[in-house]
Amino acid sequence: MDSIVKREPDDFVRTRSDRTPIYISSDDRNDGVDGGGDDDDDDDDSGCSDRSAGDGRCPRAAALGASARAPKRKKTRSLKEIDRDLALKKPRLDEEVVDFAVPVDFLAPLPPCSPVEAVDGDRTIQARAVRRQFWKAGDYEGESNRDVLASRDGTHFGMDRVRVHPKFLHSNATSHKWALGAFAELLDNAVDEVCNGATYVHIDLLENKRKNFIALVIEDNGGGMTPDKMRKCMSLGYSAKSKAANTIGQYGNGFKTSTMRLGADVIVFSRSGKLGGMSASQSIGMLSYTFLRATGKEDIIVPIVDYQKKGQEWSKIIRSSTEDWNRNFETILHWSPFENKEELLQQFNSLQNQGTRIMIYNLWEDDDGSLELNFDTDPHDIQIRGVNREEKKIKMAKQFPNLKHFLTYRHSLRSYASILYLRRPPDFRIILRGADVRHHSLVNDMMLSQKITYKPSNVADSVPNNSNMVASVTIGFVKDASYHIDVQGFNVYHKNRLIKPFWRVWNAAGSDGRGVIGVLEVNFIEPAHDKQDFERTIVLSKLEARLVVMQRNYWNTNCHHVGYAATQQSKKSVSSQMKGSNKIISPCSKFKQTVNQEEASTDLDESSEERSSDEASLANVDGQQTITCNSKIGSLGRASQTTVDSQFYSLMFLSIITYMLVRLKEENCDLRQRLKEKVGLDAMNLLHQLQVERERRKSLETKLKEGEEKIRDVDKEHTVLINMFVEERTRGEKEEDELREQLMAASSEIDRLLHMLRQLQDMKVLNRKVER
């Protein structure tokens, strides 16, 4: 039996025919603060926790019986009669069907009371608090005394229905092993709204130190979501973008996995403009793992409320009753980070006419109790802690700016977002904590780049539409490859979105392959659900094998340009070019022609042997080919029967000298060419450093100008204050002079009055004397 908190009978008779596997608790589908353990789809046939003292029947059964009988029914039907009638009665097609199934153990004695209490209208069970560590948050078993197989509303017209446990939210989010991959999903949703007028997406931090509250806010000004779209967004597998050509999202699962990977709870504010004659609307939806665990839910409950604009006011959209709407709103307010209704609704103020504002709170922590996301290192960036962050790479990124994205994209959202899209939509801004994220093309980090077109073959059966199965691969050395840092890999994009950054396909021994990077876009391979890898298919295997060949060939051909030793293949190519450009007749061929014209002698004299040895020692300068040639000369000379004329030896000696001079000239040209290339690389590095210094100088000049402007502003303020002070002082002096004049006038008047008083007193004295 279910452990149920007492509820009114009216709560047990609310049923609907439009049931879905995930319960969207809007005003017509709610279980927010009504004290129930399941969603209201389960309320129509659940057990009852109390029975009347007279007949032992359940109030819920009594309510169902009351709703089924006539208004003036006198006889009270028993529970068995109700159950029998419901089993035999066939539902009519034109009536709303009420699903009702009484569990087998319905009349069994009630189990001992479990510690249950009602708090703020929501039923709270004795459950462990939500773990703040993401990889441990899935330790959730729900209520142990509930039988899922015999749960309420377990069938639908005799068919079992799959239920989705709240633990699935955590299991589903574990597809994101990397936290920044979750941010990429949310950025994709904003970029897909470009077709609906989106011009920016802003990721920011909302912090209230007084309340000890930190939340992530992702906001865009796209088309927003209507009430129906909001419910599909909160559900699993609904995606209207799967058939669109230029959209990134396609599985209908990214919002749930990404938000639950970053935090335990998310609340969504969305406003949609007028569409198809419909008035503007706005909705609030909450997906809260904390709420589901704290209330002991065994299904995913999502409270949603909607508003409709009428004139200048926003009115409620009542889908079933006002009580249900209010219950959903109270649930959202109770489990949200806001204290009152006004503070909750103020979140719509930044959306203007349309847009979506996502707030993720109760962010996950690591094993040390610190937030998994690092907001303190850079005030304009969001970074992650842990194994993805290496201080050594951060220092190297400052030393080698061309390697910055390779060294920092694993822990810096700003670095990752700058290379996330191959082509940024025009006039679209990605704003991270108040500062724009500048788009960066990895092709600009290359030198000696080449473009290779790749088109897979023999994959018609594995890919249904292979008309656009062509990829343009740009491959080259990173500009700092001469420092021999182990940087390599291909950056593979799908529909303009980076799926595999710096994919290392060739794991050669030693230093082979270092410094070689590539960029390509393959739209004919499906990405995995987390969009951090591709599905392992035949097409992907063929692509990987081909990229290995490309990198190996490019390395063997160009590795000597960045200071690595030339391989045998590169040496052969250089020697073949030299042989093709300069055809030299060796002295061996000349000597063979001369000997064939002369008659051979039986033996050489001592002087001829000495000359041949001298010639052999001289020819050692040229290498093994000349030594072999002179050995042939000696053997032919000893086999000959005639004495070779001294003129022949002088001719041979001159030919050897000529051949040596030609070889020295070739080597000199080769050295000059290599010197030019080396100087060219140094010049490129110097130019790059010069460019960096110019940019640095520009930034310093900008800062200097800003400082000068601030100084001017301060001077202006200072001047204004001085003028105000002077005016005030002048006005004070003027008032002081006026008061002084008034004082003098008053003093003279007092003296005059005193004089008159004395005269009057003297007159009185004289009058008295006269009278006497």
C-alpha positions in Angstrom: 0.0 0.0 0.0 1.1 3.6 -0.6 2.0 5.8 2.3 -0.5 8.6 1.7 -1.1 11.9 3.5 -4.8 12.7 4.2 -6.4 14.6 1.3 -9.9 15.7 0.5 -12.0 13.3 -1.6 -12.1 15.9 -4.4 -8.4 15.3 -4.9 -9.0 11.7 -5.8 -11.5 12.0 -8.5 -9.6 14.3 -10.9 -8.7 12.4 -14.0 -7.7 13.1 -17.6 -7.5 11.1 -20.7 -4.4 12.8 -22.3 -1.8 10.9 -20.3 1.9 11.1 -21.1 4.8 9.2 -19.7 6.3 12.3 -18.1 3.8 14.3 -16.0 3.8 18.0 -16.8 2.3 19.6 -13.7 0.7 22.7 -15.0 -2.6 24.0 -13.7 -4.4 20.9 -15.2 -1.7 18.4 -14.2 -0.3 19.3 -10.8 1.2 17.7 -7.7 3.1 20.6 -6.4 1.9 21.3 -2.9 -1.2 19.1 -2.6 0.4 16.7 -0.2 0.4 13.7 -2.6 3.3 11.4 -3.3 2.7 11.0 -7.0 1.4 13.1 -9.8 -2.3 13.7 -10.3 -2.4 11.1 -13.1 -1.8 8.6 -10.3 -4.4 10.2 -8.0 -7.4 8.7 -9.9 -6.9 5.1 -8.7 -4.6 5.2 -5.7 -5.3 3.7 -2.3 -6.8 5.6 0.5 -5.2 6.3 3.9 -8.4 6.6 6.0 -11.8 4.9 6.0 -15.1 5.9 7.4 -15.9 4.5 10.8 -19.3 3.2 9.7 -18.9 1.0 6.6 -15.1 0.7 6.2 -15.3 2.2 2.7 -12.6 4.5 1.3 -13.7 8.2 1.0 -12.3 8.1 -2.5 -14.5 5.1 -3.5 -17.4 6.9 -1.9 -16.6 10.0 -4.0 -16.4 7.9 -7.1 -19.7 6.3 -6.3 -21.3 9.6 -5.6 -20.1 10.9 -9.0 -21.5 7.8 -10.7 -24.9 7.6 -9.2 -28.0 9.7 -10.0 -28.8 12.8 -8.1 -31.6 11.3 -6.0 -30.0 7.9 -5.4 -31.2 6.4 -2.1 -29.2 3.2 -2.0 -25.5 3.3 -1.1 -23.5 0.9 -3.2 -20.7 -1.1 -1.7 -17.1 -1.1 -2.9 -17.5 -4.5 -4.6 -20.4 -3.3 -6.6 -18.5 -0.3 -7.7 -15.5 -2.4 -8.7 -17.7 -4.9 -10.6 -19.6 -2.2 -12.5 -16.3 -0.4 -13.5 -14.9 -3.7 -14.8 -18.0 -4.6 -16.8 -18.9 -1.2 -18.1 -17.4 -0.5 -21.6 -16.4 3.1 -22.1 -18.2 5.0 -24.8 -16.2 6.8 -27.4 -17.9 10.1 -27.0 -17.4 10.2 -23.2 -14.3 11.0 -21.2 -12.8 7.8 -20.0 -12.0 7.6 -16.3 -9.1 5.2 -15.6 -9.7 3.4 -12.3 -8.1 0.2 -10.9 -8.3 -0.8 -7.3 -5.1 -2.6 -6.1 -5.4 -6.2 -5.0 -4.5 -5.4 -1.4 -6.9 -2.5 -1.2 -8.8 -3.9 1.7 -5.7 -5.1 3.5 -5.0 -3.7 7.0 -3.2 -0.4 6.9 0.5 -0.5 7.5 2.1 1.2 10.5 2.1 4.9 10.1 5.3 6.2 8.5 6.8 9.5 9.7 5.1 11.8 7.3 4.3 15.5 7.8 2.8 18.2 5.7 5.0 21.3 5.3 3.6 24.2 3.3 1.3 22.0 1.4 4.0 19.6 0.1 4.4 16.2 1.6 7.9 15.8 3.0 9.3 12.3 3.6 12.3 11.2 5.6 14.8 11.3 2.8 18.5 12.0 2.7 19.4 15.5 1.7 20.4 16.0 -2.0 24.1 15.5 -2.3 25.9 18.5 -3.7 28.4 16.4 -5.6 27.1 15.6 -9.1 28.6 12.1 -9.4 27.0 11.1 -6.0 23.7 12.8 -6.4 22.1 9.7 -8.1 22.0 7.9 -4.7 18.2 8.2 -4.5 15.8 5.3 -3.9 12.5 7.2 -3.3 10.0 5.8 -0.8 11.0 2.3 0.3 7.4 1.3 1.3 5.9 1.9 -2.1 5.2 -0.9 -4.5 5.8 0.5 -8.0 4.4 -2.6 -9.7 1.1 -2.2 -7.8 1.1 1.6 -7.9 -1.9 3.6 -8.8 -2.7 4.1 -12.4 -0.4 1.3 -13.4 -2.4 0.4 -16.5 -4.0 2.3 -19.4 -6.8 0.3 -21.0 -5.0 -2.9 -20.0 -1.6 -1.8 -21.2 1.3 -1.1 -18.9 2.7 2.4 -18.9 6.4 3.2 -18.5 7.1 5.6 -15.6 10.1 7.9 -15.4 11.7 8.0 -11.9 13.4 11.3 -10.8 16.6 9.5 -10.6 16.6 9.3 -14.4 17.3 13.1 -14.5 20.7 12.4 -12.9 21.4 9.3 -14.9 20.5 11.2 -18.1 22.8 14.0 -17.2 25.8 11.7 -16.7 26.2 11.7 -20.5 28.1 15.0 -20.0 31.4 13.9 -18.5 32.7 17.4 -19.1 30.8 20.4 -17.6 31.7 22.8 -20.4 29.9 20.4 -22.8 26.7 21.2 -21.0 27.2 24.9 -21.6 27.7 24.1 -25.3 24.2 22.5 -25.4 22.6 25.7 -24.0 24.6 27.9 -26.4 23.3 25.7 -29.3 19.7 26.3 -28.2 20.4 30.1 -28.4 22.1 29.9 -31.8 19.2 27.9 -33.2 17.0 30.9 -32.3 18.8 33.1 -34.8 16.1 32.3 -37.3 13.6 33.7 -34.8 15.4 37.0 -34.4 18.0 36.2 -31.7 20.9 38.5 -31.7 22.7 37.6 -28.5 23.0 35.0 -25.7 24.3 36.2 -22.3 25.8 33.8 -19.7 26.1 35.5 -16.3 26.4 34.8 -12.6 23.6 35.9 -10.2 24.9 36.1 -6.7 23.4 37.2 -3.4 26.0 37.0 -0.6 23.4 37.9 2.0 21.3 34.9 1.1 24.4 32.8 0.3 22.9 32.2 -3.2 24.7 31.6 -6.5 23.0 30.8 -9.8 23.8 30.6 -13.5 21.7 32.7 -15.9 21.6 32.0 -19.6 19.4 34.5 -21.5 18.7 35.1 -25.2 16.3 37.2 -27.1 15.1 34.5 -29.5 11.5 33.7 -30.3 10.7 32.4 -26.8 8.4 29.5 -26.0 4.6 29.2 -26.1 2.9 27.3 -23.3 2.9 24.1 -25.5 6.6 24.5 -26.4 7.4 25.0 -22.8 5.9 21.7 -21.9 7.7 19.9 -24.8 10.9 21.5 -23.7 10.4 20.1 -20.2 9.6 16.6 -21.6 12.0 14.0 -22.9 12.5 13.4 -26.6 10.4 16.2 -28.1 12.3 18.1 -30.7 10.9 20.2 -33.5 14.4 20.8 -34.9 15.3 17.3 -35.8 14.1 17.7 -39.4 15.5 21.3 -39.8 18.5 21.6 -42.0 20.5 24.4 -40.3 19.7 23.7 -36.6 22.1 22.0 -34.3 19.7 20.4 -31.8 17.9 17.2 -32.9 17.4 14.8 -30.0 15.1 16.8 -27.7 17.3 16.0 -24.7 19.9 18.6 -24.5 18.1 21.0 -22.1 17.5 18.4 -19.5 21.0 16.8 -19.6 22.8 20.2 -19.6 20.9 21.9 -16.9 20.9 18.9 -14.6 24.7 18.5 -15.2 25.4 22.0 -14.0 23.0 22.2 -11.0 20.2 20.4 -9.2 17.4 22.8 -10.1 16.5 25.0 -13.0 13.7 27.5 -13.5 12.8 28.8 -17.0 11.2 32.1 -17.8 10.1 32.4 -21.5 8.1 35.1 -23.3 6.7 34.6 -26.8 5.4 37.3 -29.1 2.3 37.2 -31.2 2.3 34.2 -33.5 -0.4 33.1 -36.0 -3.0 35.4 -34.6 -2.4 34.3 -31.1 -1.7 36.9 -28.4 1.6 37.1 -26.6 2.2 34.7 -23.8 4.8 34.0 -21.1 5.4 30.9 -19.0 7.4 29.8 -16.0 8.5 26.2 -15.6 10.6 24.5 -13.0 12.6 21.3 -13.2 13.8 20.6 -9.7 15.7 17.6 -8.6 15.7 19.0 -5.0 11.9 19.3 -5.0 11.4 15.7 -6.4 13.7 14.2 -3.8 12.5 16.2 -0.8 8.8 15.3 -1.5 9.5 11.7 -2.3 8.2 11.7 -5.9 8.5 8.6 -8.0 7.6 10.4 -11.2 9.1 13.5 -12.7 6.7 16.4 -11.8 7.2 19.8 -13.6 5.0 22.6 -12.3 4.3 25.2 -15.0 2.2 28.3 -15.1 1.2 30.5 -18.1 0.2 34.0 -18.7 -1.6 35.7 -21.7 -1.3 39.4 -22.6 -4.6 41.2 -22.8 -4.0 44.9 -23.6 -1.3 46.0 -21.3 -1.9 43.5 -18.6 -0.8 39.9 -18.2 -3.7 37.5 -17.2 -3.5 33.9 -16.1 -4.1 31.1 -18.6 -6.4 28.7 -16.7 -6.1 25.2 -18.2 -8.3 23.5 -15.6 -9.1 25.5 -12.5 -7.8 28.5 -10.6 -6.9 26.4 -7.6 -4.6 24.2 -9.8 -3.0 27.2 -11.2 -2.4 28.7 -7.8 -1.0 25.4 -6.5 1.5 25.2 -9.3 2.6 28.8 -8.7 3.0 28.2 -5.0 5.1 25.2 -5.7 7.4 27.1 -8.0 7.7 30.0 -5.6 8.3 27.7 -2.6 11.2 25.8 -4.3 12.7 28.7 -6.2 15.4 31.0 -4.9 12.9 33.9 -4.8 11.2 35.2 -1.6 8.0 36.6 -3.0 5.8 36.8 -6.1 7.1 40.2 -7.1 10.7 39.1 -7.1 9.8 36.0 -9.2 8.0 38.0 -11.8 10.7 40.6 -12.1 12.8 38.1 -14.0 10.6 38.9 -17.1 11.7 42.5 -17.1 14.9 41.8 -19.0 13.2 39.8 -21.8 11.6 42.8 -23.6 9.1 41.5 -26.2 10.4 37.9 -26.5 13.2 35.7 -25.2 14.1 33.0 -22.7 15.8 33.3 -19.4 17.2 30.1 -17.8 18.3 30.1 -14.2 20.3 27.1 -12.8 20.8 27.1 -9.0 22.0 24.7 -6.3 25.1 24.3 -8.4 27.1 21.1 -8.0 30.2 20.9 -5.7 33.4 18.8 -5.8 34.6 16.5 -3.1 36.2 19.3 -1.2 33.0 21.2 -0.8 33.9 23.9 -3.4 31.8 24.7 -6.4 32.7 22.7 -9.5 32.6 25.9 -11.5 35.3 28.5 -10.7 34.0 32.1 -10.9 36.8 33.8 -9.0 40.0 33.4 -11.2 38.7 35.5 -14.1 35.8 38.0 -13.6 34.9 37.7 -17.3 35.1 33.9 -17.6 33.7 30.7 -16.1 36.3 28.0 -15.5 36.2 24.5 -14.0 38.3 23.0 -11.3 39.8 19.5 -11.2 41.8 17.4 -13.6 40.9 19.5 -16.7 42.8 22.5 -15.2 46.6 22.4 -15.4 48.6 25.3 -14.2 51.5 24.3 -16.5 49.3 24.7 -19.6 48.0 28.0 -18.4 51.5 29.4 -18.1 52.4 28.0 -21.5 49.3 29.6 -23.0 50.7 33.0 -22.0 54.1 32.2 -23.5 52.7 30.8 -26.8 49.6 32.7 -27.8 49.1 30.6 -30.9 48.6 27.6 -28.7 46.2 29.3 -26.3 43.0 27.6 -27.4 44.6 24.1 -27.4 46.0 24.6 -23.9 42.9 26.3 -22.3 39.7 25.1 -23.9 39.4 22.2 -21.5 38.9 24.4 -18.4 37.9 27.9 -19.8 34.4 28.5 -21.2 35.6 31.7 -22.9 38.3 29.8 -24.8 36.0 26.9 -25.7 33.1 29.2 -26.8 35.4 31.2 -29.1 36.1 28.0 -31.2 32.7 26.3 -30.7 31.3 27.4 -34.0 33.1 27.3 -37.3 31.2 30.3 -38.6 29.6 32.7 -36.2 26.1 33.8 -37.4 26.3 37.4 -38.5 25.4 40.1 -35.9 25.1 37.4 -33.2 26.9 38.0 -29.9 28.0 35.5 -27.2 28.4 37.5 -24.0 30.1 35.9 -21.0 29.8 37.7 -17.7 29.5 41.1 -19.4 32.3 40.7 -22.0 31.8 39.6 -25.6 33.4 36.3 -26.6 35.5 36.9 -29.8 35.1 34.3 -32.5 38.4 32.6 -33.3 39.1 30.5 -36.4 41.7 27.8 -35.8 42.8 28.1 -39.5 44.4 31.4 -38.5 46.7 29.6 -36.2 48.2 27.6 -39.1 51.2 28.1 -41.4 52.2 26.1 -44.5 48.5 25.1 -44.7 47.0 22.9 -47.4 43.4 22.0 -48.4 42.5 18.5 -49.2 39.1 17.3 -50.3 37.8 14.1 -48.8 34.9 12.1 -50.1 34.2 8.6 -48.7 33.5 5.7 -51.0 31.5 2.5 -50.7 29.3 3.8 -47.9 26.0 4.1 -49.8 24.3 1.5 -47.7 25.3 3.0 -44.4 24.4 6.6 -45.2 20.9 7.2 -46.7 21.7 10.6 -48.2 25.2 10.8 -49.6 24.8 13.6 -52.0 26.8 16.0 -49.8 29.3 13.6 -48.4 32.3 15.8 -49.1 34.6 17.4 -46.5 37.2 20.0 -47.1 40.2 19.4 -44.8 42.5 22.3 -44.0 45.8 20.9 -42.5 49.0 22.7 -41.5 51.5 23.4 -38.8 50.5 25.5 -35.8 52.5 28.7 -35.9 54.5 27.8 -32.8 55.4 24.3 -34.0 59.1 25.3 -34.2 59.1 25.1 -30.4 58.4 21.3 -30.7 55.4 21.4 -28.3 53.2 18.2 -28.4 50.2 19.8 -30.1 48.3 18.0 -32.8 44.8 16.9 -33.8 41.9 17.6 -36.0 39.0 19.8 -35.1 35.9 18.2 -36.5 32.7 20.2 -36.9 29.2 19.1 -37.6 26.6 21.6 -38.9 29.0 24.4 -37.9 29.3 23.0 -34.3 32.6 21.7 -32.9 32.2 18.0 -31.9 35.7 16.7 -31.5 38.3 19.4 -30.6 41.9 18.4 -31.4 41.1 14.8 -32.2 44.4 12.9 -32.1 44.2 10.2 -34.7 47.9 9.4 -35.3 49.7 8.1 -32.2 53.2 7.8 -33.7 56.3 6.9 -31.7 58.6 9.7 -30.9 57.9 13.2 -32.1 56.3 12.3 -35.4 53.1 14.3 -36.0 53.8 17.1 -33.6 52.5 20.5 -34.5 50.1 19.3 -37.2 46.5 20.5 -36.7 43.5 20.4 -39.0 40.0 21.7 -39.4 37.1 20.1 -41.2 33.3 20.0 -41.2 31.5 16.6 -41.7 27.8 16.8 -41.9 27.3 13.2 -43.1 28.3 11.7 -39.7 25.8 11.8 -36.8 27.1 13.1 -33.5 26.5 11.4 -30.2 23.8 12.6 -27.8 26.3 14.7 -25.7 27.7 16.2 -29.0 31.2 15.6 -27.8 31.9 12.6 -30.0 30.5 10.8 -33.1 28.6 7.6 -33.4 31.0 4.8 -34.2 30.0 3.9 -37.7 31.8 2.7 -40.8 31.9 6.2 -42.2 33.7 7.5 -39.1 36.2 4.6 -39.3 37.0 5.4 -42.9 37.3 9.1 -42.0 39.7 8.4 -39.2 41.9 6.1 -41.3 42.0 8.8 -44.1 43.0 11.5 -41.6 45.9 9.4 -40.3 47.2 9.1 -43.9 46.8 12.9 -44.4 48.7 13.7 -41.3 51.5 11.2 -42.0 52.0 12.4 -45.5 51.9 16.0 -44.5 54.4 15.4 -41.7 56.8 13.4 -43.9 56.8 16.1 -46.5 57.0 19.2 -44.4 58.5 18.3 -41.0 62.0 19.7 -41.9 60.4 23.2 -42.2 59.8 23.4 -38.4 63.2 22.0 -37.3 62.6 18.3 -37.3 65.0 15.9 -39.1 63.9 15.1 -42.6 62.5 11.6 -43.0 63.6 9.1 -45.7 60.6 9.9 -47.8 61.3 13.7 -47.7 65.0 13.0 -48.6 63.9 10.9 -51.6 61.6 13.6 -52.8 64.3 16.2 -52.5 66.9 14.1 -54.4 64.3 13.3 -57.1 63.7 17.0 -57.6 67.5 17.6 -57.9 67.9 14.8 -60.4 65.0 16.0 -62.4 66.2 19.6 -62.5 69.9 19.1 -63.2 71.1 16.2 -65.3 74.9 15.6 -64.7 77.1 13.1 -66.6 79.3 11.3 -64.2 83.0 10.6 -64.9 82.3 6.9 -64.7 80.2 6.9 -67.8 82.9 9.0 -69.6 85.6 6.6 -68.5 83.6 3.6 -69.7 83.2 5.2 -73.1 86.9 5.9 -73.4 87.9 2.4 -72.3 85.7 0.8 -74.8 87.4 2.8 -77.5 90.9 1.9 -76.3 92.5 -1.6 -76.4 92.9 -3.1 -73.0 96.4 -3.8 -71.8 97.6 -6.7 -69.6 98.7 -4.8 -66.6 99.2 -1.3 -65.3 102.6 -0.1 -64.3 103.5 1.2 -60.8 102.9 4.8 -61.7 99.4 4.1 -63.0 98.5 2.2 -59.8 99.8 5.2 -57.8 97.7 7.6 -59.9 94.6 5.4 -59.5 95.0 5.4 -55.7 95.5 9.2 -55.7 92.4 9.5 -57.8 90.5 7.2 -55.5 91.5 9.3 -52.4 90.5 12.5 -54.2 87.2 11.0 -55.2 86.4 10.1 -51.6 85.3 13.7 -51.2 82.4 13.1 -53.5 81.1 10.1 -51.7 80.5 6.4 -52.2 79.5 6.7 -55.8 82.9 8.1 -56.8 84.7 5.5 -54.8 82.8 2.7 -56.5 83.6 4.3 -59.9 87.3 4.5 -59.2 87.4 0.9 -58.0 85.9 -0.1 -61.4 88.5 2.0 -63.1 91.3 0.1 -61.3 89.9 -3.3 -62.0 89.4 -2.4 -65.7 92.9 -1.0 -65.8 94.5 -4.1 -64.3 92.5 -6.3 -66.7 93.6 -4.3 -69.8 96.5 -5.4 -71.9 97.7 -2.0 -73.1 99.2 1.0 -71.4 96.8 3.9 -70.9 98.1 7.2 -72.2 98.8 9.9 -69.7 96.4 12.2 -71.6 93.5 10.0 -70.6 94.3 10.3 -66.9 94.5 14.0 -67.2 91.1 14.0 -68.9 89.6 11.8 -66.2 91.1 14.0 -63.5 89.6 17.1 -65.1 86.2 15.4 -65.4 86.3 14.5 -61.7 87.2 18.1 -60.7 84.4 19.4 -62.9 81.9 17.0 -61.3 83.0 18.0 -57.8 82.5 21.7 -58.7 79.0 21.0 -60.0 78.1 19.1 -56.8 79.5 21.9 -54.7 77.4 24.4 -56.6 74.3 22.3 -56.1 75.0 21.9 -52.4 75.6 25.7 -52.2 72.2 26.3 -53.8 70.5 23.8 -51.5 72.1 25.5 -48.5 70.9 28.9 -49.7 67.4 27.6 -50.2 67.3 26.1 -46.7 68.7 29.3 -45.3 66.0 31.3 -47.1 63.3 29.0 -45.7 64.8 29.3 -42.2 65.0 33.0 -42.5 61.4 33.0 -43.8 60.3 31.0 -40.7 62.2 33.4 -38.5 60.7 36.3 -40.3 57.2 34.8 -39.9 57.8 34.4 -36.2 59.2 37.9 -35.9 56.2 39.2 -37.9 53.9 37.4 -35.5 55.7 38.8 -32.5 55.5 42.2 -34.1 51.8 41.7 -34.6 51.4 40.7 -31.0 53.4 43.7 -29.9 51.2 45.9 -32.2 48.1 44.6 -30.6 49.6 45.0 -27.2 50.5 48.6 -28.1 47.0 49.2 -29.4 45.5 47.9 -26.2 47.9 50.0 -24.2 47.0 53.0 -26.3 43.3 52.3 -25.8 43.9 52.0 -22.1 45.9 55.2 -22.2 43.1 57.0 -24.0 40.6 55.7 -21.5 42.9 56.9 -18.7 43.2 60.3 -20.3 39.4 60.5 -20.8 39.0 59.6 -17.2 41.5 62.3 -16.2 39.6 64.8 -18.4 36.4 63.8 -16.7 38.0 64.2 -13.3 39.4 67.6 -14.3 36.0 68.7 -15.5 34.4 67.5 -12.2 37.2 69.3 -10.3 36.6 72.5 -12.3 32.9 72.3 -11.7 33.4 71.8 -8.0 35.8 74.7 -7.9 33.3 76.9 -9.7 30.6 75.8 -7.3 32.8 76.5 -4.4 33.7 80.0 -5.7 30.1 80.8 -6.4 29.1 79.5 -3.0 31.9 81.6 -1.4 30.9 84.7 -3.3 27.3 84.3 -2.4 28.3 83.8 1.3 30.4 87.0 1.2 27.6 88.9 -0.4 25.1 87.6 2.3 27.7 88.5 4.9 28.0 92.1 3.6 24.2 92.4 3.5 23.9 91.1 7.1 26.7 93.5 8.2 24.9 96.5 6.7 21.6 95.4 8.3 23.4 95.0 11.6 24.9 98.5 11.3 21.5 99.9 10.4 20.0 98.2 13.3 22.7 99.5 15.6 22.2 103.1 14.4 18.4 102.7 14.9 19.0 101.4 18.4 21.2 104.4 19.2 18.5 106.7 17.9 15.9 105.1 19.9 18.1 105.2 23.0 18.7 108.9 22.5 14.9 109.5 22.2 14.4 107.5 25.3 16.8 109.6 27.2 15.1 112.8 26.0 11.8 111.5 27.1 13.1 110.6 30.5 14.7 114.1 30.9 11.4 115.7 29.9 9.6 113.6 32.5 12.0 114.8 35.2 11.5 118.5 34.2 7.8 118.1 34.3 7.9 116.7 37.8 10.0 119.6 38.9 7.6 122.1 37.4 4.7 120.4 39.1 6.4 120.6 42.5 
